[in-house]
Structures are given as structure tokens and as C-alpha cells.
Amino acid sequence: MRALVFNTFGGPEVLKYSEINEPAIGPDEILLNMKAIGLNFADIYRRKGNYHLEGEPPFILGYEGAGTVAKVGANVQGIRIGDPIAFADVPHANAEFVAVPVEKAIPLPETISFAEGASVLLQGLTAHYLTKDSYSVKKNDIVLVHAAAGGVGQLLVQIVKLLGGTVIGLTSSLEKAKAAEEAGADKVFLYKDDWKRQILEATNGKGVNVVYESVGSTLQDSFDVTRIGGTVVFYGMAGGDPALVDPRMLMDTSKTLTGGDLWNVLTNREERIARSTELFGWMSEGRVKVSKPTTFALSDGQEAHRYLESRKSTGKILLIP
């Protein structure tokens, strides 16, 4: 089979489209013939050597995708050859075939395409637990979403709206502000402006109920626009490490800082299926929409990585074998 591989850490140029052996599956695995593969910033961090990477060289990136079942392990029940399956947390996805443990196999309903399945699971399930578990969004909550035009950001905007909240988005450009507004954000402000003042003015000086903080370096700014008794959910640091938080500030303002990580939530197949079923249901009903992805051939992986690193994209990037 063909796969996108690399032997040394570095820039996009280390990626090579090469012929390698097809993975052998165990009794509790299925072999998936990949139709679409999600590209994420974690792939860039792993390519650079900043994130944990499984196995030995040649390394294969990718943890998210969708395809059809080509082989079924001896112990697997309820899954047949030809079934459409997606996954969010299986390594070595940047290949024509991927061995998927059955506990991580998520059935795709007929209403969800391979492209949608590969586009939505990592980011959609992240937005799901952030709005359901890290902080349970309630009707009339005012919610601030950082990077509101990004993949998780646009899904957060939509889920907060369907749960009855009001969304203020933050983006880095007018083009991205338009994308956040199209996703449903009630107001969108730009990082280059005095956004803290704008948010306080928009909330009559009170601040927001909850901030979904994915930038990191803006953590204290997020607290500054959170109302007394409000919550900041820290789940990413795309803009750099956060400053240390003084617990006395939390005590004095009755504010809450909480963190979130998807892998602490997706602990078994039942969790994966229950959460994805709700997410797919919202999509099928038209209540959550996934923006049309930008696609690259898997053989053009270098180009796809450069495009993602440019931060010009506002939606999902898919690799197509």
C-alpha cells in the first residue's frame, strides 16, 4: 500500500509518499480502506518532534479518518466487510489501509459522508465534551469562543447556539470573522482591536459566563472578561504557554478554571458511539453544519501541511488516498 511517511523530524519536506507493507490486523481489529483522512495541528507537532509519536521510523502521521471495512478480525462481531466506519484516535491514518481496534470503530450512518466523518470527529467530539462536560452550557449563557473560525471554534459556536446560548467570537481577521458569523456567532471581535473592552461593553460590564480558551497566551485576558462566578475552560495553547494563575484571584472572584482533554472522555466504545451518535444526529437535522473541507491528495501531503501551517484555512483539511 501507499502511505505518507517520514524518517526524521522537520518541516513538510520530510514527508514522502512511499510504498510500505499493509498492516496486519489482530483478532480484535478491522482493516479500513481509507476514503478520507483528517489533518490536524497535532500532525504538524508530531512531524516536528514536539508530540509523542508511536512506533519506529518510518513514521506515519494521522489519527482521524473514515473508510470502508476491508477485513474483519476473528473476534469482531457486528461489523461486516463493506461497512462505513470512522475513527478519531487511531494512529497511522495517513495510509491507504489502517488497522482499527474495534473499540475505536465508530459506525457512520447513511446520512454522514466519509468526508464529513473524517472532518468532524476529533473537532466535533471535542466541542461536544467542552459544552456538555467541561462546562454545561445553559439557555441564555453568554459564551466567548476563542479562534471562532477554526474547526473546533465553528463547531463550538453552533453547539452553544443549539443549547440556547449567545456567542461572542474572537478571530484574527475580517475574513475569519465572516466565517464565525456564518457559523452563528452573535458578535465577533478581532484580536488586533481592544476586544476586552468590546466584550465588557457588549455584556453591560458584567462579562461572559464562560470562555472557551484555546490560545493559551490570552488566558489572563479571558479571566478579565469573565463575570464574577464565571468559568474559563482551557483546552489549547495555539498561541503559546499561558501565564500562571493566582489561586487567590479565583477565590476573590469566585471564578473557575477548568481544563479539558478529549482522551479523558473517550474511554470506551460506548462513550465514542453515544457522543458521536448525538453529534451525527445534530448534523443530520441540519443543526450542526460542517463547512466544506479543503482537500489534498494524500500524495500531496507536503502541500497540505504547508497550507495548514500558514493558518489561512478556516475549515477542515482532508487528505484523500
C-alpha positions as CSV (number, residue, x, y, z in Angstrom):
1,M,0.0,0.0,0.0
2,R,1.0,3.7,-0.3
3,A,1.4,5.9,2.8
4,L,2.7,9.3,3.7
5,V,5.8,8.6,5.8
6,F,8.8,10.4,7.3
7,N,12.1,9.2,8.9
8,T,13.4,12.4,10.5
9,F,11.7,15.3,12.3
10,G,11.4,18.6,10.5
11,G,9.4,20.6,8.0
12,P,6.9,19.5,5.4
13,E,9.8,18.4,3.1
14,V,10.5,15.4,5.3
15,L,7.2,13.8,4.2
16,K,7.4,11.2,1.5
17,Y,4.7,9.3,-0.3
18,S,6.0,5.7,-0.3
19,E,5.2,2.1,-0.7
20,I,5.1,0.1,2.6
21,N,3.6,-3.1,3.9
22,E,-0.1,-3.3,4.5
23,P,-0.8,-3.5,8.3
24,A,-1.7,-7.0,9.6
25,I,-4.8,-6.9,11.9
26,G,-5.3,-8.7,15.2
27,P,-8.4,-10.7,16.2
28,D,-10.0,-7.6,17.7
29,E,-9.3,-5.2,14.8
30,I,-10.7,-4.3,11.4
31,L,-8.8,-3.2,8.3
32,L,-10.2,0.0,6.9
33,N,-9.8,1.0,3.3
34,M,-9.4,4.8,3.8
35,K,-11.6,7.2,1.9
36,A,-10.8,10.4,3.7
37,I,-8.2,11.4,6.4
38,G,-8.4,14.4,8.7
39,L,-5.3,16.7,9.0
40,N,-4.8,18.4,12.4
41,F,-2.3,20.6,14.1
42,A,-1.2,17.6,16.2
43,D,0.1,16.1,13.0
44,I,2.4,19.1,12.5
45,Y,3.6,18.9,16.1
46,R,4.4,15.2,15.7
47,R,6.2,15.8,12.4
48,K,8.3,18.4,14.2
49,G,9.0,16.0,17.1
50,N,7.1,18.1,19.7
51,Y,4.4,15.4,20.4
52,H,4.5,11.8,21.3
53,L,4.7,9.5,18.3
54,E,4.1,5.8,18.3
55,G,6.4,3.2,16.6
56,E,9.8,3.5,14.9
57,P,10.7,5.1,11.6
58,P,9.3,5.3,9.0
59,F,6.7,7.2,11.0
60,I,3.1,7.6,9.7
61,L,1.0,10.6,10.9
62,G,-2.7,10.9,11.2
63,Y,-5.2,9.9,13.9
64,E,-8.6,10.6,12.3
65,G,-10.4,9.3,9.2
66,A,-13.2,7.3,7.6
67,G,-13.4,4.4,5.1
68,T,-14.9,1.0,4.4
69,V,-14.1,-2.3,6.1
70,A,-11.8,-4.5,4.0
71,K,-11.1,-7.2,6.6
72,V,-12.5,-8.2,9.9
73,G,-10.6,-9.9,12.8
74,A,-11.7,-13.2,14.2
75,N,-13.2,-11.8,17.4
76,V,-15.0,-8.9,15.8
77,Q,-18.8,-9.0,15.9
78,G,-21.4,-6.6,14.5
79,I,-19.1,-5.2,11.8
80,R,-19.0,-6.6,8.3
81,I,-16.9,-6.1,5.2
82,G,-18.0,-3.0,3.3
83,D,-19.4,-1.2,6.4
84,P,-18.6,2.5,6.6
85,I,-16.5,3.3,9.7
86,A,-14.8,6.4,11.1
87,F,-12.4,6.9,13.9
88,A,-10.9,9.7,15.9
89,D,-8.0,8.2,17.8
90,V,-6.2,5.5,15.8
91,P,-2.6,6.1,14.7
92,H,-1.0,5.7,11.3
93,A,-4.1,7.1,9.4
94,N,-2.1,8.7,6.6
95,A,-2.2,5.5,4.5
96,E,-4.4,3.6,2.1
97,F,-5.2,1.0,4.8
98,V,-5.4,1.4,8.6
99,A,-5.7,-1.3,11.3
100,V,-8.5,-0.1,13.6
101,P,-9.2,-1.6,17.1
102,V,-12.9,-2.5,17.2
103,E,-13.4,-0.4,20.4
104,K,-12.4,2.7,18.4
105,A,-14.5,1.9,15.3
106,I,-17.5,4.4,15.0
107,P,-20.2,3.3,12.5
108,L,-21.1,6.0,10.0
109,P,-24.8,6.5,9.4
110,E,-26.0,6.7,5.8
111,T,-26.7,10.5,6.3
112,I,-23.0,11.2,7.0
113,S,-20.4,11.1,4.2
114,F,-16.8,9.8,4.5
115,A,-15.7,13.4,4.1
116,E,-18.0,14.6,6.9
117,G,-17.0,11.7,9.2
118,A,-13.3,12.4,8.7
119,S,-13.9,16.2,9.1
120,V,-15.9,16.2,12.3
121,L,-15.0,13.5,14.8
122,L,-11.9,14.9,16.6
123,Q,-13.1,18.5,16.5
124,G,-16.8,17.7,16.9
125,L,-16.3,15.4,19.8
126,T,-14.0,18.0,21.4
127,A,-16.7,20.6,21.0
128,H,-19.3,18.1,22.4
129,Y,-17.5,17.4,25.7
130,L,-16.5,21.0,26.1
131,T,-20.1,22.2,26.0
132,K,-21.5,19.1,27.9
133,D,-18.9,18.2,30.4
134,S,-16.2,20.8,31.0
135,Y,-18.9,23.4,31.3
136,S,-22.6,22.5,30.7
137,V,-23.9,25.4,28.5
138,K,-27.3,26.6,29.6
139,K,-30.0,28.6,27.9
140,N,-29.1,32.4,27.9
141,D,-25.5,31.8,28.8
142,I,-23.1,34.3,27.2
143,V,-20.2,32.4,25.8
144,L,-16.8,33.6,24.5
145,V,-15.2,31.4,21.9
146,H,-11.6,32.0,21.0
147,A,-10.4,31.2,17.4
148,A,-14.1,31.1,16.5
149,A,-13.4,30.5,12.8
150,G,-11.3,27.4,13.4
151,G,-12.5,23.8,13.2
152,V,-13.4,23.4,16.8
153,G,-14.4,27.1,17.1
154,Q,-17.1,26.9,14.4
155,L,-18.5,23.7,16.0
156,L,-18.5,25.3,19.4
157,V,-20.4,28.3,18.0
158,Q,-23.1,26.0,16.6
159,I,-23.4,23.7,19.6
160,V,-23.6,26.7,22.0
161,K,-26.4,28.2,19.8
162,L,-28.4,25.0,19.7
163,L,-28.1,24.7,23.5
164,G,-29.6,28.2,23.8
165,G,-26.5,30.3,24.5
166,T,-25.3,33.6,23.0
167,V,-21.9,33.5,21.3
168,I,-19.2,36.1,21.1
169,G,-16.4,35.0,18.9
170,L,-12.8,36.2,18.5
171,T,-10.8,35.9,15.3
172,S,-7.7,37.2,13.7
173,S,-9.1,38.7,10.5
174,L,-12.3,40.1,8.9
175,E,-12.3,37.0,6.6
176,K,-12.3,34.7,9.6
177,A,-14.9,36.9,11.4
178,K,-17.2,36.3,8.5
179,A,-16.8,32.6,8.8
180,A,-17.6,32.8,12.5
181,E,-20.7,34.8,11.8
182,E,-21.8,32.4,9.2
183,A,-21.4,29.6,11.8
184,G,-23.9,31.6,14.0
185,A,-21.8,33.8,16.3
186,D,-23.9,36.8,17.6
187,K,-20.9,39.1,17.7
188,V,-17.4,38.8,16.5
189,F,-14.4,40.9,17.6
190,L,-10.8,40.9,16.3
191,Y,-7.7,40.2,18.4
192,K,-6.0,43.2,17.0
193,D,-8.6,45.5,18.4
194,D,-9.4,46.3,22.1
195,W,-11.5,43.2,22.4
196,K,-11.6,43.1,26.1
197,R,-13.3,46.5,26.3
198,Q,-15.6,45.5,23.4
199,I,-16.7,42.3,25.2
200,L,-17.3,44.1,28.5
201,E,-19.3,46.8,26.7
202,A,-21.4,44.1,24.9
203,T,-22.2,42.5,28.3
204,N,-23.0,45.7,30.1
205,G,-19.8,45.5,32.1
206,K,-20.6,42.1,33.6
207,G,-18.5,39.8,31.3
208,V,-19.3,36.4,29.9
209,N,-20.5,33.2,31.7
210,V,-17.8,31.0,30.2
211,V,-14.8,31.4,27.9
212,Y,-13.5,28.5,25.7
213,E,-9.8,29.3,25.8
214,S,-7.6,27.6,23.1
215,V,-4.9,30.3,22.6
216,G,-3.1,29.9,25.9
217,S,-1.3,33.2,25.9
218,T,-4.6,35.0,26.4
219,L,-5.6,33.1,29.5
220,Q,-5.5,36.1,31.9
221,D,-7.3,38.2,29.3
222,S,-10.1,35.6,29.3
223,F,-10.4,35.9,33.1
224,D,-10.6,39.7,32.7
225,V,-13.8,39.3,30.6
226,T,-15.4,36.6,32.7
227,R,-18.1,37.6,35.1
228,I,-18.0,37.0,38.8
229,G,-18.6,33.3,39.3
230,G,-17.9,32.5,35.7
231,T,-15.7,29.8,34.2
232,V,-12.7,29.6,31.9
233,V,-12.3,26.3,30.1
234,F,-8.6,25.9,29.0
235,Y,-8.2,23.3,26.2
236,G,-5.4,24.5,24.0
237,M,-2.4,26.8,23.6
238,A,-2.1,27.5,19.9
239,G,-0.7,31.0,20.7
240,G,1.8,30.0,23.4
241,D,2.0,28.9,27.0
242,P,-0.4,30.6,29.5
243,A,0.8,32.7,32.4
244,L,0.5,31.2,35.8
245,V,-2.9,31.7,37.5
246,D,-3.0,33.1,41.1
247,P,-5.5,30.9,43.0
248,R,-6.2,33.9,45.2
249,M,-7.7,35.6,42.2
250,L,-10.0,32.6,41.7
251,M,-11.0,32.8,45.4
252,D,-11.6,36.6,45.3
253,T,-13.7,36.5,42.1
254,S,-15.4,33.1,42.6
255,K,-14.2,32.2,39.1
256,T,-13.4,28.7,38.0
257,L,-10.5,27.4,35.8
258,T,-11.0,24.0,34.4
259,G,-9.2,22.0,31.7
260,G,-10.3,19.6,29.1
261,D,-8.8,16.7,27.1
262,L,-10.7,14.5,24.7
263,W,-8.8,11.4,25.6
264,N,-10.1,11.6,29.2
265,V,-13.6,11.4,27.8
266,L,-13.4,8.8,25.1
267,T,-12.6,5.9,27.4
268,N,-14.6,3.1,25.8
269,R,-16.6,2.3,22.7
270,E,-19.9,3.1,24.4
271,E,-18.7,6.7,25.0
272,R,-17.5,7.0,21.5
273,I,-20.7,5.8,19.9
274,A,-23.0,7.7,22.3
275,R,-21.3,11.0,21.8
276,S,-20.8,10.6,18.0
277,T,-24.5,9.5,17.6
278,E,-25.7,12.8,19.2
279,L,-23.2,14.7,17.0
280,F,-24.3,12.9,13.9
281,G,-27.9,13.4,14.8
282,W,-27.4,17.2,15.0
283,M,-25.7,17.1,11.6
284,S,-28.5,15.0,10.1
285,E,-31.1,17.5,11.4
286,G,-29.1,20.4,10.0
287,R,-28.5,21.9,13.4
288,V,-24.7,21.5,13.1
289,K,-23.1,22.0,9.7
290,V,-19.5,21.1,8.8
291,S,-18.0,23.6,6.4
292,K,-16.8,22.2,3.1
293,P,-13.3,20.9,3.6
294,T,-10.2,21.7,1.6
295,T,-8.9,18.5,0.1
296,F,-5.5,17.4,-1.0
297,A,-4.4,14.1,-2.4
298,L,-2.5,12.0,0.2
299,S,0.4,12.1,-2.2
300,D,0.4,15.9,-1.8
301,G,0.8,15.8,2.0
302,Q,3.7,18.3,2.0
303,E,1.5,20.9,0.3
304,A,-1.4,20.2,2.8
305,H,0.9,20.6,5.8
306,R,2.2,23.9,4.4
307,Y,-1.3,25.2,3.9
308,L,-2.4,24.2,7.5
309,E,0.8,25.9,8.9
310,S,0.0,29.1,7.0
311,R,-3.1,29.4,9.2
312,K,-5.0,30.6,6.1
313,S,-7.6,27.8,6.4
314,T,-10.9,28.4,8.1
315,G,-12.3,24.8,7.9
316,K,-11.1,21.2,7.8
317,I,-8.3,19.9,5.6
318,L,-8.7,16.4,4.3
319,L,-6.2,14.0,2.7
320,I,-7.7,11.7,0.1
321,P,-5.8,8.4,-0.7
